């Protein structure tokens, strides 16, 4: 699950910079965040290394922040044109 969270985070972070694709990228970012959290909780109970889960959580959280920033910037740009 850690690898899936990391891959979803990478895809979401890249898609966050594409203007109208970033709203769609919000869904994989949230799914990746959930997968990363589940991975970290499972690994912490078994005292296993949880680096991939933490990396997935951080990357997906950054992707969500990027998506929100770009949506706000795009919305303000469209509002100033009208």
Z-matrix of the N, CA and C atoms (Angstrom, degrees):
N
C 1 1.443
C 2 1.518 1 111.70
N 3 1.328 2 116.50 1 -27.50
C 4 1.451 3 120.17 2 179.24
C 5 1.510 4 111.97 3 -65.85
N 6 1.334 5 115.99 4 -39.31
C 7 1.456 6 120.23 5 178.51
C 8 1.528 7 109.98 6 -66.79
N 9 1.317 8 116.96 7 -40.91
C 10 1.467 9 120.68 8 178.55
C 11 1.522 10 110.75 9 -63.94
N 12 1.322 11 117.39 10 -40.23
C 13 1.463 12 120.59 11 177.79
C 14 1.514 13 110.50 12 -64.34
N 15 1.323 14 116.93 13 -39.90
C 16 1.458 15 120.96 14 179.68
C 17 1.527 16 111.32 15 -67.26
N 18 1.320 17 116.91 16 -43.19
C 19 1.464 18 120.63 17 179.06
C 20 1.529 19 110.92 18 -65.03
N 21 1.324 20 117.19 19 -43.77
C 22 1.457 21 119.85 20 177.95
C 23 1.527 22 111.68 21 -63.79
N 24 1.315 23 116.72 22 -35.04
C 25 1.452 24 120.19 23 176.76
C 26 1.515 25 112.46 24 -66.01
N 27 1.331 26 116.60 25 -41.87
C 28 1.462 27 120.67 26 178.66
C 29 1.521 28 110.50 27 -64.64
N 30 1.321 29 116.97 28 -46.69
C 31 1.465 30 121.07 29 179.96
C 32 1.529 31 110.62 30 -63.08
N 33 1.311 32 117.79 31 -41.82
C 34 1.462 33 121.46 32 -179.66
C 35 1.521 34 111.65 33 -68.20
N 36 1.327 35 116.81 34 -38.51
C 37 1.469 36 120.05 35 179.31
C 38 1.525 37 110.90 36 -66.79
N 39 1.312 38 117.38 37 -38.22
C 40 1.467 39 120.31 38 177.72
C 41 1.521 40 110.19 39 -70.40
N 42 1.321 41 117.01 40 -43.54
C 43 1.467 42 120.51 41 -179.08
C 44 1.524 43 112.34 42 -70.56
N 45 1.315 44 117.60 43 -16.84
C 46 1.466 45 120.37 44 179.67
C 47 1.516 46 111.95 45 -66.21
N 48 1.317 47 117.80 46 -24.41
C 49 1.464 48 121.26 47 -178.94
C 50 1.518 49 113.17 48 -86.76
N 51 1.320 50 118.30 49 -9.51
C 52 1.462 51 121.67 50 178.79
C 53 1.530 52 107.55 51 -87.61
N 54 1.336 53 118.22 52 122.38
C 55 1.469 54 121.24 53 -166.11
C 56 1.526 55 117.20 54 -49.17
N 57 1.304 56 120.64 55 -57.66
C 58 1.461 57 118.89 56 -175.29
C 59 1.520 58 112.74 57 -99.69
N 60 1.301 59 116.67 58 -2.11
C 61 1.460 60 121.63 59 177.03
C 62 1.528 61 111.12 60 -86.91
N 63 1.341 62 116.64 61 -15.53
C 64 1.458 63 119.38 62 -175.32
C 65 1.525 64 112.68 63 -69.27
N 66 1.318 65 118.13 64 -27.69
C 67 1.457 66 118.50 65 177.92
C 68 1.529 67 110.91 66 -70.72
N 69 1.323 68 116.24 67 -31.72
C 70 1.460 69 120.43 68 177.09
C 71 1.524 70 109.87 69 -74.59
N 72 1.329 71 117.44 70 -30.66
C 73 1.469 72 121.68 71 -178.98
C 74 1.517 73 112.32 72 -71.50
N 75 1.314 74 117.43 73 -9.96
C 76 1.466 75 120.76 74 178.76
C 77 1.527 76 111.02 75 -65.87
N 78 1.314 77 117.17 76 -35.77
C 79 1.471 78 121.66 77 -177.58
C 80 1.535 79 111.64 78 -65.45
N 81 1.351 80 119.31 79 -50.30
C 82 1.474 81 117.26 80 177.28
C 83 1.523 82 113.11 81 -65.51
N 84 1.326 83 117.53 82 -28.05
C 85 1.466 84 119.68 83 178.04
C 86 1.524 85 110.72 84 -66.49
N 87 1.318 86 116.96 85 -41.09
C 88 1.464 87 120.33 86 178.92
C 89 1.533 88 110.27 87 -68.97
N 90 1.333 89 116.88 88 -40.99
C 91 1.469 90 120.48 89 178.02
C 92 1.525 91 110.29 90 -63.13
N 93 1.330 92 116.92 91 -42.65
C 94 1.460 93 121.01 92 177.89
C 95 1.521 94 112.18 93 -64.46
N 96 1.323 95 116.33 94 -37.05
C 97 1.466 96 120.20 95 177.26
C 98 1.528 97 110.62 96 -63.74
N 99 1.309 98 116.41 97 -43.39
C 100 1.470 99 120.93 98 178.50
C 101 1.527 100 110.67 99 -64.36
N 102 1.339 101 116.74 100 -43.31
C 103 1.467 102 119.93 101 178.24
C 104 1.524 103 111.67 102 -62.74
N 105 1.317 104 117.10 103 -39.41
C 106 1.458 105 120.53 104 178.49
C 107 1.517 106 112.30 105 -65.40
N 108 1.323 107 116.21 106 -39.73
C 109 1.470 108 120.24 107 178.63
C 110 1.527 109 110.50 108 -66.45
N 111 1.333 110 116.71 109 -43.96
C 112 1.469 111 120.59 110 179.03
C 113 1.522 112 110.25 111 -62.47
N 114 1.334 113 116.81 112 -42.84
C 115 1.465 114 121.07 113 178.45
C 116 1.524 115 111.46 114 -60.57
N 117 1.327 116 116.97 115 -44.72
C 118 1.465 117 120.90 116 -178.24
C 119 1.524 118 111.17 117 -65.97
N 120 1.318 119 117.45 118 -40.37
C 121 1.466 120 120.44 119 179.61
C 122 1.529 121 110.68 120 -66.78
N 123 1.338 122 116.63 121 -42.98
C 124 1.464 123 119.37 122 179.54
C 125 1.524 124 111.99 123 -64.53
N 126 1.315 125 116.81 124 -42.34
C 127 1.457 126 120.29 125 -178.41
C 128 1.526 127 111.82 126 -71.11
N 129 1.331 128 117.84 127 -32.60
C 130 1.464 129 119.30 128 179.79
C 131 1.528 130 111.51 129 -70.98
N 132 1.326 131 117.53 130 -29.38
C 133 1.469 132 120.20 131 176.47
C 134 1.525 133 111.59 132 -69.90
N 135 1.337 134 116.59 133 -32.01
C 136 1.461 135 120.99 134 -178.75
C 137 1.523 136 113.12 135 -96.60
N 138 1.310 137 118.04 136 5.76
C 139 1.469 138 123.84 137 -178.13
C 140 1.526 139 112.10 138 54.06
N 141 1.326 140 116.22 139 44.67
C 142 1.456 141 122.63 140 177.37
C 143 1.527 142 108.50 141 -106.68
N 144 1.331 143 117.96 142 160.96
C 145 1.467 144 119.91 143 177.78
C 146 1.526 145 110.88 144 -64.30
N 147 1.311 146 116.34 145 135.93
C 148 1.463 147 120.71 146 -174.93
C 149 1.522 148 112.54 147 -121.64
N 150 1.326 149 116.48 148 31.50
C 151 1.462 150 121.19 149 -176.82
C 152 1.512 151 114.10 150 -65.30
N 153 1.325 152 117.47 151 -41.52
C 154 1.468 153 120.51 152 -179.05
C 155 1.522 154 110.96 153 -65.83
N 156 1.313 155 117.34 154 -38.57
C 157 1.458 156 120.34 155 178.27
C 158 1.514 157 112.11 156 -65.70
N 159 1.323 158 116.15 157 -41.78
C 160 1.466 159 119.82 158 179.35
C 161 1.521 160 110.20 159 -67.64
N 162 1.332 161 117.56 160 -40.52
C 163 1.464 162 120.73 161 177.11
C 164 1.529 163 110.56 162 -62.55
N 165 1.322 164 117.17 163 -39.20
C 166 1.465 165 120.52 164 176.95
C 167 1.515 166 112.00 165 -65.36
N 168 1.326 167 116.83 166 -40.37
C 169 1.472 168 120.20 167 178.50
C 170 1.522 169 110.27 168 -62.94
N 171 1.324 170 116.93 169 -47.31
C 172 1.466 171 120.74 170 -177.88
C 173 1.519 172 110.99 171 -64.63
N 174 1.321 173 117.33 172 -45.08
C 175 1.459 174 120.72 173 -177.97
C 176 1.526 175 111.88 174 -66.30
N 177 1.317 176 117.47 175 -40.19
C 178 1.458 177 120.02 176 178.45
C 179 1.524 178 111.60 177 -70.23
N 180 1.317 179 117.59 178 -35.94
C 181 1.460 180 120.01 179 176.52
C 182 1.522 181 110.65 180 -65.59
N 183 1.330 182 116.76 181 -40.83
C 184 1.467 183 120.00 182 176.46
C 185 1.531 184 111.09 183 -64.66
N 186 1.328 185 116.74 184 -38.62
C 187 1.465 186 120.29 185 178.25
C 188 1.528 187 110.69 186 -64.44
N 189 1.323 188 117.61 187 -40.35
C 190 1.469 189 120.58 188 178.36
C 191 1.524 190 110.39 189 -64.13
N 192 1.328 191 117.30 190 -41.82
C 193 1.466 192 120.41 191 178.20
C 194 1.531 193 110.39 192 -64.24
N 195 1.336 194 117.86 193 -42.67
C 196 1.455 195 121.34 194 177.47
C 197 1.523 196 111.43 195 -61.29
N 198 1.312 197 116.60 196 -42.05
C 199 1.464 198 120.53 197 -179.98
C 200 1.520 199 110.30 198 -62.93
N 201 1.318 200 117.15 199 -44.31
C 202 1.467 201 120.30 200 179.80
C 203 1.526 202 110.88 201 -64.21
N 204 1.334 203 117.35 202 -42.58
C 205 1.469 204 120.59 203 179.26
C 206 1.523 205 111.02 204 -62.51
N 207 1.336 206 117.67 205 -45.07
C 208 1.453 207 120.20 206 -179.19
C 209 1.530 208 112.34 207 -67.36
N 210 1.314 209 117.91 208 -36.16
C 211 1.466 210 120.07 209 177.71
C 212 1.531 211 110.36 210 -65.60
N 213 1.331 212 116.51 211 -41.52
C 214 1.467 213 120.26 212 178.19
C 215 1.524 214 110.56 213 -65.62
N 216 1.330 215 117.40 214 -43.50
C 217 1.465 216 120.47 215 179.78
C 218 1.519 217 111.12 216 -64.87
N 219 1.306 218 117.09 217 -42.88
C 220 1.461 219 120.32 218 179.21
C 221 1.526 220 111.18 219 -66.44
N 222 1.324 221 116.40 220 -39.71
C 223 1.459 222 119.95 221 177.49
C 224 1.507 223 112.37 222 -64.70
N 225 1.332 224 117.35 223 -40.25
C 226 1.474 225 119.10 224 179.04
C 227 1.522 226 110.95 225 -70.56
N 228 1.325 227 117.57 226 -34.12
C 229 1.457 228 120.09 227 177.29
C 230 1.523 229 111.34 228 -66.78
N 231 1.317 230 116.91 229 -40.19
C 232 1.472 231 120.46 230 178.49
C 233 1.521 232 109.75 231 -68.62
N 234 1.332 233 117.68 232 -36.26
C 235 1.452 234 120.67 233 -179.03
C 236 1.528 235 111.39 234 -69.42
N 237 1.326 236 118.46 235 -33.07
C 238 1.458 237 120.04 236 179.45
C 239 1.513 238 112.07 237 -75.55
N 240 1.318 239 117.98 238 -24.63
C 241 1.472 240 121.33 239 179.35
C 242 1.520 241 110.07 240 -73.32
N 243 1.288 242 117.83 241 -36.07
C 244 1.467 243 120.56 242 -177.22
C 245 1.444 244 111.67 243 -76.74
